[in-house]
Amino acid sequence: MHHTRERYAAGRGYLAACTMGLPADVTRDAVRRDLESWSAGTACGVEYGRIHDRARGHAATLLGRAPSEIATGSQVSVFAGFVAASAPAGAEIVCVDGDFSSVIGPFLARGDLRVRHVPLAELAGAVSDSTWLVSYSLVQSATGEVADAASVAAAARAAGALTLVDTTQATGWMPTDAIDADVVICHAYKWLSAPRGAAFAAFSTRAVDELTPHAAGWYSGDDPWASCYGPELHLAAGAQRFDVSPAWQAWAGAEAALELAASLDMAEVRRHDVGLANAFRARLDLAPSDSAIVAWPDLDGSALAALGAAGITASGRAGRARVAFHVWNDDEDVDLAASALGR
């Protein structure tokens, strides 16, 4: 990971990939080129389309899907909203207690769905024949816990239920190219270090057939430039029907970020990140884990304050201090953070 670390200008002491990533050199350069082109009046919608198409391909690689199975947009909650809007009245949705609101809120907002919240460890066992959808994050934002996706998928398949998995806290530090789910959603601004405003989702054949693209617009057709006007509804045959018109400037940086991430050996990245996280956990007398995120109780905020005073960028969530180790970190970051806490 040493060579990869050199691509980031400010990685030392930055333990907040779970909050916002750092741009690599290629991402920074792509954003600068785009700003210069835009400022000079030479930016072109057709070229943005080519950039966006390449980014869709990189996203497909990261999720182990074909590009035709990938939709792009701006936020996780928008894709989750498509699923929620398609649920029949009274449908049962099983969620994780304390999960990130973007994979819960759209279902609660309906008001006519039966939303159940269970502990992460009990998720697979909570699926029944009355379950329409299981919606959860692969890695929990507040705690860093990693779900047993295979068990959840098996339980859902046996019950005939759909599955929605948010990999925003996973894709980029662990392999996510073999997840069995009907909808896999990821925002790229955390571990993938893309500009905020670039998200993508993989849709299974069943999801494409059963869900409604409620935000259908000019980018929902096979050829967006031929879908600009009515009166006809233009829908792509595959997942592109769920596309939300892309924020071009965000995708200019995202394409470079996703290309870099897709070129990495994610098994190696996981070993690196989890190894550092477990080294830090050992300094805090915490048991080892399978996550790159370390979170521990910090109700008074003293641990987060101590980290900040030492120049460490960390985060606090749900009454916990939270740190994350990624490709720009090394053993020195472990020592700096542990020493800041007197450990």
Secondary structure as the mmCIF struct_conf table of DSSP 4:
data_model
#
loop_
_struct_conf.conf_type_id
_struct_conf.id
_struct_conf.beg_label_comp_id
_struct_conf.beg_label_asym_id
_struct_conf.beg_label_seq_id
_struct_conf.end_label_comp_id
_struct_conf.end_label_asym_id
_struct_conf.end_label_seq_id
HELX_RH_AL_P HELX_RH_AL_P1 HIS A 2 ARG A 5
TURN_TY1_P TURN_TY1_P1 GLU A 6 ARG A 7
STRN STRN1 TYR A 8 TYR A 8
TURN_TY1_P TURN_TY1_P2 ALA A 9 ALA A 10
TURN_TY1_P TURN_TY1_P3 ARG A 12 GLY A 13
STRN STRN2 TYR A 14 TYR A 14
TURN_TY1_P TURN_TY1_P4 ALA A 17 THR A 19
STRN STRN3 ALA A 24 ALA A 24
HELX_RH_AL_P HELX_RH_AL_P2 ASP A 25 ALA A 40
TURN_TY1_P TURN_TY1_P5 GLY A 41 GLY A 41
HELX_RH_AL_P HELX_RH_AL_P3 GLY A 45 LEU A 63
TURN_TY1_P TURN_TY1_P6 GLY A 64 GLY A 64
HELX_RH_3T_P HELX_RH_3T_P1 PRO A 67 GLU A 69
STRN STRN4 ILE A 70 GLY A 73
BEND BEND1 SER A 74 SER A 74
HELX_RH_AL_P HELX_RH_AL_P4 VAL A 76 SER A 86
BEND BEND2 ALA A 87 ALA A 87
HELX_LH_PP_P HELX_LH_PP_P1 PRO A 88 PRO A 88
TURN_TY1_P TURN_TY1_P7 ALA A 89 GLY A 90
STRN STRN5 GLU A 92 VAL A 96
TURN_TY1_P TURN_TY1_P8 ASP A 97 GLY A 98
HELX_RH_3T_P HELX_RH_3T_P2 SER A 101 VAL A 103
TURN_TY1_P TURN_TY1_P9 ILE A 104 ILE A 104
HELX_RH_AL_P HELX_RH_AL_P5 GLY A 105 ARG A 110
BEND BEND3 GLY A 111 LEU A 113
STRN STRN6 ARG A 114 VAL A 118
HELX_RH_3T_P HELX_RH_3T_P3 LEU A 120 GLU A 122
HELX_RH_AL_P HELX_RH_AL_P6 LEU A 123 ALA A 126
TURN_TY1_P TURN_TY1_P10 ASP A 129 SER A 130
STRN STRN7 THR A 131 SER A 137
BEND BEND4 LEU A 138 LEU A 138
STRN STRN8 VAL A 139 VAL A 139
TURN_TY1_P TURN_TY1_P11 SER A 141 THR A 143
HELX_LH_PP_P HELX_LH_PP_P2 GLU A 145 GLU A 145
STRN STRN9 VAL A 146 VAL A 146
HELX_LH_PP_P HELX_LH_PP_P3 ALA A 147 ALA A 147
HELX_RH_AL_P HELX_RH_AL_P7 ALA A 149 ALA A 159
TURN_TY1_P TURN_TY1_P12 GLY A 160 GLY A 160
STRN STRN10 LEU A 162 ASP A 166
TURN_TY1_P TURN_TY1_P13 THR A 168 ALA A 170
STRN STRN11 THR A 171 THR A 171
TURN_TY1_P TURN_TY1_P14 GLY A 172 TRP A 173
STRN STRN12 MET A 174 MET A 174
BEND BEND5 ASP A 177 ALA A 178
BEND BEND6 ASP A 182 ASP A 182
STRN STRN13 VAL A 183 HIS A 187
TURN_TY1_P TURN_TY1_P15 ALA A 188 TYR A 189
BEND BEND7 LYS A 190 LYS A 190
TURN_TY1_P TURN_TY1_P16 TRP A 191 LEU A 192
HELX_LH_PP_P HELX_LH_PP_P4 ALA A 194 PRO A 195
TURN_TY1_P TURN_TY1_P17 ARG A 196 GLY A 197
STRN STRN14 ALA A 199 PHE A 203
HELX_RH_AL_P HELX_RH_AL_P8 THR A 205 GLU A 210
BEND BEND8 LEU A 211 LEU A 211
TURN_TY1_P TURN_TY1_P18 HIS A 214 ALA A 215
HELX_RH_3T_P HELX_RH_3T_P4 TRP A 218 SER A 220
BEND BEND9 GLY A 221 ASP A 223
HELX_RH_3T_P HELX_RH_3T_P5 PRO A 224 ALA A 226
BEND BEND10 CYS A 228 TYR A 229
BEND BEND11 PRO A 231 GLU A 232
BEND BEND12 ALA A 237 GLY A 238
HELX_RH_3T_P HELX_RH_3T_P6 ALA A 239 PHE A 242
HELX_RH_AL_P HELX_RH_AL_P9 TRP A 248 SER A 263
BEND BEND13 LEU A 264 LEU A 264
HELX_RH_AL_P HELX_RH_AL_P10 MET A 266 ARG A 283
TURN_TY1_P TURN_TY1_P19 LEU A 284 ASP A 285
HELX_LH_PP_P HELX_LH_PP_P5 LEU A 286 PRO A 288
BEND BEND14 ASP A 290 ASP A 290
BEND BEND15 ALA A 292 ALA A 292
STRN STRN15 ILE A 293 PRO A 297
TURN_TY1_P TURN_TY1_P20 LEU A 299 ASP A 300
BEND BEND16 GLY A 301 GLY A 301
HELX_RH_AL_P HELX_RH_AL_P11 SER A 302 ALA A 309
TURN_TY1_P TURN_TY1_P21 ALA A 310 GLY A 311
STRN STRN16 THR A 313 THR A 313
STRN STRN17 SER A 315 ARG A 317
TURN_TY1_P TURN_TY1_P22 ALA A 318 GLY A 319
STRN STRN18 ARG A 320 ALA A 324
TURN_TY1_P TURN_TY1_P23 VAL A 327 TRP A 328
HELX_RH_AL_P HELX_RH_AL_P12 ASP A 331 ALA A 340
TURN_TY1_P TURN_TY1_P24 LEU A 341 GLY A 342
#
